Amino acid sequence: MVEHANAWLDGFKTLLVRYETSVGNWLAWHWLAFVVIFLRKINRKPTF
């Protein structure tokens, strides 16, 4: 499960190249990425 989360996070370029110097900004970018990933997962159309 952790490997999947790391693979999803690799899709966000701002997280791959870390320009943020403060831990708070870095953490905020990760939270934002997790929210986007979560919203993408729950908005999927069911396939039948």
PDBQT receptor file of N, H, CA, C and O in Angstrom, charges set to zero:
ATOM      1  N   MET A   1       0.813  -1.196   0.000  1.00  0.00    +0.000 N 
ATOM      2  CA  MET A   1       0.000   0.000   0.000  1.00  0.00    +0.000 C 
ATOM      3  C   MET A   1       0.859   1.264   0.000  1.00  0.00    +0.000 C 
ATOM      4  O   MET A   1       0.538   2.241  -0.677  1.00  0.00    +0.000 OA
ATOM      5  N   VAL A   2       1.942   1.236   0.759  1.00  0.00    +0.000 N 
ATOM      6  H   VAL A   2       2.202   0.443   1.309  1.00  0.00    +0.000 HD
ATOM      7  CA  VAL A   2       2.825   2.395   0.808  1.00  0.00    +0.000 C 
ATOM      8  C   VAL A   2       3.484   2.627  -0.547  1.00  0.00    +0.000 C 
ATOM      9  O   VAL A   2       3.691   3.769  -0.956  1.00  0.00    +0.000 OA
ATOM     10  N   GLU A   3       3.813   1.532  -1.245  1.00  0.00    +0.000 N 
ATOM     11  H   GLU A   3       3.645   0.604  -0.912  1.00  0.00    +0.000 HD
ATOM     12  CA  GLU A   3       4.430   1.657  -2.564  1.00  0.00    +0.000 C 
ATOM     13  C   GLU A   3       3.483   2.337  -3.543  1.00  0.00    +0.000 C 
ATOM     14  O   GLU A   3       3.922   3.116  -4.390  1.00  0.00    +0.000 OA
ATOM     15  N   HIS A   4       2.191   2.050  -3.435  1.00  0.00    +0.000 N 
ATOM     16  H   HIS A   4       1.835   1.418  -2.747  1.00  0.00    +0.000 HD
ATOM     17  CA  HIS A   4       1.205   2.691  -4.298  1.00  0.00    +0.000 C 
ATOM     18  C   HIS A   4       1.136   4.188  -4.026  1.00  0.00    +0.000 C 
ATOM     19  O   HIS A   4       1.085   4.989  -4.959  1.00  0.00    +0.000 OA
ATOM     20  N   ALA A   5       1.135   4.560  -2.775  1.00  0.00    +0.000 N 
ATOM     21  H   ALA A   5       1.176   3.910  -2.017  1.00  0.00    +0.000 HD
ATOM     22  CA  ALA A   5       1.076   5.983  -2.422  1.00  0.00    +0.000 C 
ATOM     23  C   ALA A   5       2.317   6.712  -2.926  1.00  0.00    +0.000 C 
ATOM     24  O   ALA A   5       2.216   7.834  -3.424  1.00  0.00    +0.000 OA
ATOM     25  N   ASN A   6       3.470   6.094  -2.802  1.00  0.00    +0.000 N 
ATOM     26  H   ASN A   6       3.552   5.183  -2.397  1.00  0.00    +0.000 HD
ATOM     27  CA  ASN A   6       4.693   6.721  -3.315  1.00  0.00    +0.000 C 
ATOM     28  C   ASN A   6       4.651   6.860  -4.827  1.00  0.00    +0.000 C 
ATOM     29  O   ASN A   6       5.113   7.867  -5.363  1.00  0.00    +0.000 OA
ATOM     30  N   ALA A   7       4.114   5.885  -5.515  1.00  0.00    +0.000 N 
ATOM     31  H   ALA A   7       3.739   5.067  -5.079  1.00  0.00    +0.000 HD
ATOM     32  CA  ALA A   7       4.001   5.963  -6.975  1.00  0.00    +0.000 C 
ATOM     33  C   ALA A   7       3.034   7.072  -7.381  1.00  0.00    +0.000 C 
ATOM     34  O   ALA A   7       3.287   7.780  -8.356  1.00  0.00    +0.000 OA
ATOM     35  N   TRP A   8       1.941   7.231  -6.655  1.00  0.00    +0.000 N 
ATOM     36  H   TRP A   8       1.736   6.656  -5.863  1.00  0.00    +0.000 HD
ATOM     37  CA  TRP A   8       0.986   8.304  -6.969  1.00  0.00    +0.000 C 
ATOM     38  C   TRP A   8       1.621   9.665  -6.735  1.00  0.00    +0.000 C 
ATOM     39  O   TRP A   8       1.402  10.597  -7.509  1.00  0.00    +0.000 OA
ATOM     40  N   LEU A   9       2.399   9.783  -5.679  1.00  0.00    +0.000 N 
ATOM     41  H   LEU A   9       2.577   9.026  -5.050  1.00  0.00    +0.000 HD
ATOM     42  CA  LEU A   9       3.041  11.059  -5.374  1.00  0.00    +0.000 C 
ATOM     43  C   LEU A   9       4.105  11.426  -6.409  1.00  0.00    +0.000 C 
ATOM     44  O   LEU A   9       4.398  12.606  -6.602  1.00  0.00    +0.000 OA
ATOM     45  N   ASP A  10       4.678  10.434  -7.069  1.00  0.00    +0.000 N 
ATOM     46  H   ASP A  10       4.440   9.475  -6.912  1.00  0.00    +0.000 HD
ATOM     47  CA  ASP A  10       5.682  10.705  -8.097  1.00  0.00    +0.000 C 
ATOM     48  C   ASP A  10       5.088  11.456  -9.277  1.00  0.00    +0.000 C 
ATOM     49  O   ASP A  10       5.831  12.047 -10.062  1.00  0.00    +0.000 OA
ATOM     50  N   GLY A  11       3.783  11.448  -9.420  1.00  0.00    +0.000 N 
ATOM     51  H   GLY A  11       3.180  10.968  -8.783  1.00  0.00    +0.000 HD
ATOM     52  CA  GLY A  11       3.133  12.168 -10.508  1.00  0.00    +0.000 C 
ATOM     53  C   GLY A  11       3.094  13.676 -10.304  1.00  0.00    +0.000 C 
ATOM     54  O   GLY A  11       2.772  14.414 -11.236  1.00  0.00    +0.000 OA
ATOM     55  N   PHE A  12       3.410  14.137  -9.123  1.00  0.00    +0.000 N 
ATOM     56  H   PHE A  12       3.670  13.537  -8.366  1.00  0.00    +0.000 HD
ATOM     57  CA  PHE A  12       3.392  15.563  -8.822  1.00  0.00    +0.000 C 
ATOM     58  C   PHE A  12       4.823  16.103  -8.894  1.00  0.00    +0.000 C 
ATOM     59  O   PHE A  12       5.661  15.783  -8.051  1.00  0.00    +0.000 OA
ATOM     60  N   LYS A  13       5.086  16.924  -9.910  1.00  0.00    +0.000 N 
ATOM     61  H   LYS A  13       4.405  17.184 -10.595  1.00  0.00    +0.000 HD
ATOM     62  CA  LYS A  13       6.447  17.407 -10.155  1.00  0.00    +0.000 C 
ATOM     63  C   LYS A  13       6.969  18.288  -9.021  1.00  0.00    +0.000 C 
ATOM     64  O   LYS A  13       8.166  18.268  -8.732  1.00  0.00    +0.000 OA
ATOM     65  N   THR A  14       6.098  19.058  -8.375  1.00  0.00    +0.000 N 
ATOM     66  H   THR A  14       5.126  19.075  -8.610  1.00  0.00    +0.000 HD
ATOM     67  CA  THR A  14       6.576  19.928  -7.296  1.00  0.00    +0.000 C 
ATOM     68  C   THR A  14       7.067  19.121  -6.103  1.00  0.00    +0.000 C 
ATOM     69  O   THR A  14       7.865  19.616  -5.306  1.00  0.00    +0.000 OA
ATOM     70  N   LEU A  15       6.600  17.886  -5.972  1.00  0.00    +0.000 N 
ATOM     71  H   LEU A  15       5.952  17.484  -6.619  1.00  0.00    +0.000 HD
ATOM     72  CA  LEU A  15       7.057  17.068  -4.864  1.00  0.00    +0.000 C 
ATOM     73  C   LEU A  15       8.361  16.352  -5.206  1.00  0.00    +0.000 C 
ATOM     74  O   LEU A  15       9.144  16.026  -4.314  1.00  0.00    +0.000 OA
ATOM     75  N   LEU A  16       8.596  16.106  -6.502  1.00  0.00    +0.000 N 
ATOM     76  H   LEU A  16       7.960  16.371  -7.226  1.00  0.00    +0.000 HD
ATOM     77  CA  LEU A  16       9.822  15.423  -6.893  1.00  0.00    +0.000 C 
ATOM     78  C   LEU A  16      11.040  16.326  -6.731  1.00  0.00    +0.000 C 
ATOM     79  O   LEU A  16      12.069  15.909  -6.199  1.00  0.00    +0.000 OA
ATOM     80  N   VAL A  17      10.913  17.566  -7.195  1.00  0.00    +0.000 N 
ATOM     81  H   VAL A  17      10.077  17.905  -7.627  1.00  0.00    +0.000 HD
ATOM     82  CA  VAL A  17      11.995  18.531  -7.055  1.00  0.00    +0.000 C 
ATOM     83  C   VAL A  17      11.620  19.437  -5.903  1.00  0.00    +0.000 C 
ATOM     84  O   VAL A  17      10.708  20.256  -6.025  1.00  0.00    +0.000 OA
ATOM     85  N   ARG A  18      12.302  19.301  -4.807  1.00  0.00    +0.000 N 
ATOM     86  H   ARG A  18      13.043  18.636  -4.708  1.00  0.00    +0.000 HD
ATOM     87  CA  ARG A  18      11.912  20.006  -3.592  1.00  0.00    +0.000 C 
ATOM     88  C   ARG A  18      12.574  21.369  -3.531  1.00  0.00    +0.000 C 
ATOM     89  O   ARG A  18      13.742  21.484  -3.158  1.00  0.00    +0.000 OA
ATOM     90  N   TYR A  19      11.829  22.401  -3.896  1.00  0.00    +0.000 N 
ATOM     91  H   TYR A  19      10.881  22.307  -4.199  1.00  0.00    +0.000 HD
ATOM     92  CA  TYR A  19      12.315  23.771  -3.805  1.00  0.00    +0.000 C 
ATOM     93  C   TYR A  19      11.968  24.403  -2.464  1.00  0.00    +0.000 C 
ATOM     94  O   TYR A  19      12.557  25.412  -2.078  1.00  0.00    +0.000 OA
ATOM     95  N   GLU A  20      11.030  23.819  -1.767  1.00  0.00    +0.000 N 
ATOM     96  H   GLU A  20      10.551  22.999  -2.080  1.00  0.00    +0.000 HD
ATOM     97  CA  GLU A  20      10.579  24.391  -0.503  1.00  0.00    +0.000 C 
ATOM     98  C   GLU A  20      11.639  24.154   0.568  1.00  0.00    +0.000 C 
ATOM     99  O   GLU A  20      12.151  23.044   0.711  1.00  0.00    +0.000 OA
ATOM    100  N   THR A  21      11.961  25.191   1.310  1.00  0.00    +0.000 N 
ATOM    101  H   THR A  21      11.545  26.093   1.195  1.00  0.00    +0.000 HD
ATOM    102  CA  THR A  21      12.979  25.055   2.345  1.00  0.00    +0.000 C 
ATOM    103  C   THR A  21      12.378  24.829   3.725  1.00  0.00    +0.000 C 
ATOM    104  O   THR A  21      13.057  24.305   4.609  1.00  0.00    +0.000 OA
ATOM    105  N   SER A  22      11.134  25.208   3.928  1.00  0.00    +0.000 N 
ATOM    106  H   SER A  22      10.583  25.633   3.210  1.00  0.00    +0.000 HD
ATOM    107  CA  SER A  22      10.540  24.994   5.251  1.00  0.00    +0.000 C 
ATOM    108  C   SER A  22       9.735  23.694   5.264  1.00  0.00    +0.000 C 
ATOM    109  O   SER A  22       9.136  23.297   4.265  1.00  0.00    +0.000 OA
ATOM    110  N   VAL A  23       9.744  23.067   6.395  1.00  0.00    +0.000 N 
ATOM    111  H   VAL A  23      10.231  23.389   7.207  1.00  0.00    +0.000 HD
ATOM    112  CA  VAL A  23       9.034  21.798   6.547  1.00  0.00    +0.000 C 
ATOM    113  C   VAL A  23       7.528  22.000   6.405  1.00  0.00    +0.000 C 
ATOM    114  O   VAL A  23       6.833  21.138   5.867  1.00  0.00    +0.000 OA
ATOM    115  N   GLY A  24       7.024  23.132   6.882  1.00  0.00    +0.000 N 
ATOM    116  H   GLY A  24       7.589  23.832   7.319  1.00  0.00    +0.000 HD
ATOM    117  CA  GLY A  24       5.592  23.412   6.781  1.00  0.00    +0.000 C 
ATOM    118  C   GLY A  24       5.119  23.488   5.343  1.00  0.00    +0.000 C 
ATOM    119  O   GLY A  24       4.064  22.946   5.012  1.00  0.00    +0.000 OA
ATOM    120  N   ASN A  25       5.880  24.152   4.480  1.00  0.00    +0.000 N 
ATOM    121  H   ASN A  25       6.736  24.592   4.749  1.00  0.00    +0.000 HD
ATOM    122  CA  ASN A  25       5.509  24.222   3.067  1.00  0.00    +0.000 C 
ATOM    123  C   ASN A  25       5.593  22.862   2.402  1.00  0.00    +0.000 C 
ATOM    124  O   ASN A  25       4.726  22.499   1.607  1.00  0.00    +0.000 OA
ATOM    125  N   TRP A  26       6.629  22.112   2.723  1.00  0.00    +0.000 N 
ATOM    126  H   TRP A  26       7.334  22.407   3.369  1.00  0.00    +0.000 HD
ATOM    127  CA  TRP A  26       6.801  20.778   2.145  1.00  0.00    +0.000 C 
ATOM    128  C   TRP A  26       5.640  19.870   2.553  1.00  0.00    +0.000 C 
ATOM    129  O   TRP A  26       5.108  19.120   1.734  1.00  0.00    +0.000 OA
ATOM    130  N   LEU A  27       5.262  19.945   3.810  1.00  0.00    +0.000 N 
ATOM    131  H   LEU A  27       5.695  20.553   4.475  1.00  0.00    +0.000 HD
ATOM    132  CA  LEU A  27       4.146  19.140   4.306  1.00  0.00    +0.000 C 
ATOM    133  C   LEU A  27       2.823  19.573   3.676  1.00  0.00    +0.000 C 
ATOM    134  O   LEU A  27       1.977  18.736   3.362  1.00  0.00    +0.000 OA
ATOM    135  N   ALA A  28       2.652  20.861   3.495  1.00  0.00    +0.000 N 
ATOM    136  H   ALA A  28       3.340  21.541   3.750  1.00  0.00    +0.000 HD
ATOM    137  CA  ALA A  28       1.422  21.360   2.870  1.00  0.00    +0.000 C 
ATOM    138  C   ALA A  28       1.299  20.867   1.429  1.00  0.00    +0.000 C 
ATOM    139  O   ALA A  28       0.202  20.504   1.005  1.00  0.00    +0.000 OA
ATOM    140  N   TRP A  29       2.384  20.844   0.672  1.00  0.00    +0.000 N 
ATOM    141  H   TRP A  29       3.275  21.139   1.016  1.00  0.00    +0.000 HD
ATOM    142  CA  TRP A  29       2.340  20.330  -0.696  1.00  0.00    +0.000 C 
ATOM    143  C   TRP A  29       1.964  18.852  -0.717  1.00  0.00    +0.000 C 
ATOM    144  O   TRP A  29       1.222  18.411  -1.594  1.00  0.00    +0.000 OA
ATOM    145  N   HIS A  30       2.471  18.091   0.242  1.00  0.00    +0.000 N 
ATOM    146  H   HIS A  30       3.073  18.450   0.955  1.00  0.00    +0.000 HD
ATOM    147  CA  HIS A  30       2.118  16.667   0.301  1.00  0.00    +0.000 C 
ATOM    148  C   HIS A  30       0.643  16.477   0.660  1.00  0.00    +0.000 C 
ATOM    149  O   HIS A  30      -0.026  15.620   0.083  1.00  0.00    +0.000 OA
ATOM    150  N   TRP A  31       0.138  17.255   1.592  1.00  0.00    +0.000 N 
ATOM    151  H   TRP A  31       0.681  17.952   2.061  1.00  0.00    +0.000 HD
ATOM    152  CA  TRP A  31      -1.280  17.155   1.946  1.00  0.00    +0.000 C 
ATOM    153  C   TRP A  31      -2.154  17.509   0.752  1.00  0.00    +0.000 C 
ATOM    154  O   TRP A  31      -3.169  16.858   0.502  1.00  0.00    +0.000 OA
ATOM    155  N   LEU A  32      -1.761  18.539   0.020  1.00  0.00    +0.000 N 
ATOM    156  H   LEU A  32      -0.937  19.068   0.224  1.00  0.00    +0.000 HD
ATOM    157  CA  LEU A  32      -2.510  18.930  -1.167  1.00  0.00    +0.000 C 
ATOM    158  C   LEU A  32      -2.500  17.814  -2.204  1.00  0.00    +0.000 C 
ATOM    159  O   LEU A  32      -3.524  17.542  -2.832  1.00  0.00    +0.000 OA
ATOM    160  N   ALA A  33      -1.376  17.178  -2.386  1.00  0.00    +0.000 N 
ATOM    161  H   ALA A  33      -0.544  17.398  -1.877  1.00  0.00    +0.000 HD
ATOM    162  CA  ALA A  33      -1.285  16.064  -3.332  1.00  0.00    +0.000 C 
ATOM    163  C   ALA A  33      -2.179  14.903  -2.889  1.00  0.00    +0.000 C 
ATOM    164  O   ALA A  33      -2.865  14.302  -3.716  1.00  0.00    +0.000 OA
ATOM    165  N   PHE A  34      -2.176  14.588  -1.604  1.00  0.00    +0.000 N 
ATOM    166  H   PHE A  34      -1.618  15.076  -0.933  1.00  0.00    +0.000 HD
ATOM    167  CA  PHE A  34      -3.029  13.502  -1.104  1.00  0.00    +0.000 C 
ATOM    168  C   PHE A  34      -4.507  13.815  -1.293  1.00  0.00    +0.000 C 
ATOM    169  O   PHE A  34      -5.288  12.920  -1.617  1.00  0.00    +0.000 OA
ATOM    170  N   VAL A  35      -4.898  15.051  -1.101  1.00  0.00    +0.000 N 
ATOM    171  H   VAL A  35      -4.264  15.778  -0.838  1.00  0.00    +0.000 HD
ATOM    172  CA  VAL A  35      -6.298  15.443  -1.305  1.00  0.00    +0.000 C 
ATOM    173  C   VAL A  35      -6.681  15.290  -2.774  1.00  0.00    +0.000 C 
ATOM    174  O   VAL A  35      -7.759  14.786  -3.089  1.00  0.00    +0.000 OA
ATOM    175  N   VAL A  36      -5.803  15.723  -3.668  1.00  0.00    +0.000 N 
ATOM    176  H   VAL A  36      -4.927  16.132  -3.413  1.00  0.00    +0.000 HD
ATOM    177  CA  VAL A  36      -6.083  15.588  -5.109  1.00  0.00    +0.000 C 
ATOM    178  C   VAL A  36      -6.197  14.121  -5.495  1.00  0.00    +0.000 C 
ATOM    179  O   VAL A  36      -7.103  13.744  -6.239  1.00  0.00    +0.000 OA
ATOM    180  N   ILE A  37      -5.296  13.296  -5.000  1.00  0.00    +0.000 N 
ATOM    181  H   ILE A  37      -4.560  13.602  -4.396  1.00  0.00    +0.000 HD
ATOM    182  CA  ILE A  37      -5.349  11.856  -5.289  1.00  0.00    +0.000 C 
ATOM    183  C   ILE A  37      -6.640  11.254  -4.757  1.00  0.00    +0.000 C 
ATOM    184  O   ILE A  37      -7.286  10.461  -5.443  1.00  0.00    +0.000 OA
ATOM    185  N   PHE A  38      -7.020  11.627  -3.541  1.00  0.00    +0.000 N 
ATOM    186  H   PHE A  38      -6.496  12.271  -2.984  1.00  0.00    +0.000 HD
ATOM    187  CA  PHE A  38      -8.245  11.104  -2.944  1.00  0.00    +0.000 C 
ATOM    188  C   PHE A  38      -9.471  11.513  -3.759  1.00  0.00    +0.000 C 
ATOM    189  O   PHE A  38     -10.357  10.695  -4.005  1.00  0.00    +0.000 OA
ATOM    190  N   LEU A  39      -9.521  12.776  -4.175  1.00  0.00    +0.000 N 
ATOM    191  H   LEU A  39      -8.801  13.441  -3.975  1.00  0.00    +0.000 HD
ATOM    192  CA  LEU A  39     -10.665  13.232  -4.966  1.00  0.00    +0.000 C 
ATOM    193  C   LEU A  39     -10.735  12.535  -6.322  1.00  0.00    +0.000 C 
ATOM    194  O   LEU A  39     -11.822  12.234  -6.815  1.00  0.00    +0.000 OA
ATOM    195  N   ARG A  40      -9.595  12.283  -6.910  1.00  0.00    +0.000 N 
ATOM    196  H   ARG A  40      -8.712  12.527  -6.510  1.00  0.00    +0.000 HD
ATOM    197  CA  ARG A  40      -9.582  11.541  -8.180  1.00  0.00    +0.000 C 
ATOM    198  C   ARG A  40     -10.105  10.125  -7.981  1.00  0.00    +0.000 C 
ATOM    199  O   ARG A  40     -10.818   9.603  -8.839  1.00  0.00    +0.000 OA
ATOM    200  N   LYS A  41      -9.763   9.507  -6.875  1.00  0.00    +0.000 N 
ATOM    201  H   LYS A  41      -9.184   9.930  -6.179  1.00  0.00    +0.000 HD
ATOM    202  CA  LYS A  41     -10.191   8.123  -6.621  1.00  0.00    +0.000 C 
ATOM    203  C   LYS A  41     -11.692   8.036  -6.360  1.00  0.00    +0.000 C 
ATOM    204  O   LYS A  41     -12.339   7.099  -6.829  1.00  0.00    +0.000 OA
ATOM    205  N   ILE A  42     -12.258   8.987  -5.624  1.00  0.00    +0.000 N 
ATOM    206  H   ILE A  42     -11.733   9.748  -5.243  1.00  0.00    +0.000 HD
ATOM    207  CA  ILE A  42     -13.682   8.875  -5.296  1.00  0.00    +0.000 C 
ATOM    208  C   ILE A  42     -14.572   9.378  -6.425  1.00  0.00    +0.000 C 
ATOM    209  O   ILE A  42     -15.768   9.086  -6.429  1.00  0.00    +0.000 OA
ATOM    210  N   ASN A  43     -14.029  10.122  -7.379  1.00  0.00    +0.000 N 
ATOM    211  H   ASN A  43     -13.058  10.360  -7.375  1.00  0.00    +0.000 HD
ATOM    212  CA  ASN A  43     -14.841  10.629  -8.488  1.00  0.00    +0.000 C 
ATOM    213  C   ASN A  43     -14.822   9.733  -9.710  1.00  0.00    +0.000 C 
ATOM    214  O   ASN A  43     -15.352  10.109 -10.755  1.00  0.00    +0.000 OA
ATOM    215  N   ARG A  44     -14.234   8.574  -9.606  1.00  0.00    +0.000 N 
ATOM    216  H   ARG A  44     -13.803   8.267  -8.757  1.00  0.00    +0.000 HD
ATOM    217  CA  ARG A  44     -14.202   7.655 -10.742  1.00  0.00    +0.000 C 
ATOM    218  C   ARG A  44     -15.585   7.129 -11.050  1.00  0.00    +0.000 C 
ATOM    219  O   ARG A  44     -16.377   6.856 -10.148  1.00  0.00    +0.000 OA
ATOM    220  N   LYS A  45     -15.863   6.992 -12.312  1.00  0.00    +0.000 N 
ATOM    221  H   LYS A  45     -15.219   7.214 -13.045  1.00  0.00    +0.000 HD
ATOM    222  CA  LYS A  45     -17.138   6.408 -12.738  1.00  0.00    +0.000 C 
ATOM    223  C   LYS A  45     -17.046   4.888 -12.616  1.00  0.00    +0.000 C 
ATOM    224  O   LYS A  45     -16.031   4.303 -12.995  1.00  0.00    +0.000 OA
ATOM    225  N   PRO A  46     -18.061   4.260 -12.108  1.00  0.00    +0.000 N 
ATOM    226  CA  PRO A  46     -18.023   2.790 -12.012  1.00  0.00    +0.000 C 
ATOM    227  C   PRO A  46     -18.058   2.165 -13.406  1.00  0.00    +0.000 C 
ATOM    228  O   PRO A  46     -18.812   2.608 -14.272  1.00  0.00    +0.000 OA
ATOM    229  N   THR A  47     -17.245   1.143 -13.613  1.00  0.00    +0.000 N 
ATOM    230  H   THR A  47     -16.633   0.783 -12.909  1.00  0.00    +0.000 HD
ATOM    231  CA  THR A  47     -17.232   0.436 -14.895  1.00  0.00    +0.000 C 
ATOM    232  C   THR A  47     -17.979  -0.881 -14.730  1.00  0.00    +0.000 C 
ATOM    233  O   THR A  47     -17.734  -1.648 -13.798  1.00  0.00    +0.000 OA
ATOM    234  N   PHE A  48     -18.869  -1.112 -15.636  1.00  0.00    +0.000 N 
ATOM    235  H   PHE A  48     -19.067  -0.489 -16.393  1.00  0.00    +0.000 HD
ATOM    236  CA  PHE A  48     -19.667  -2.341 -15.577  1.00  0.00    +0.000 C 
ATOM    237  C   PHE A  48     -19.367  -3.218 -16.756  1.00  0.00    +0.000 C 
ATOM    238  O   PHE A  48     -19.942  -4.299 -16.883  1.00  0.00    +0.000 OA
TER     239      PHE A  48
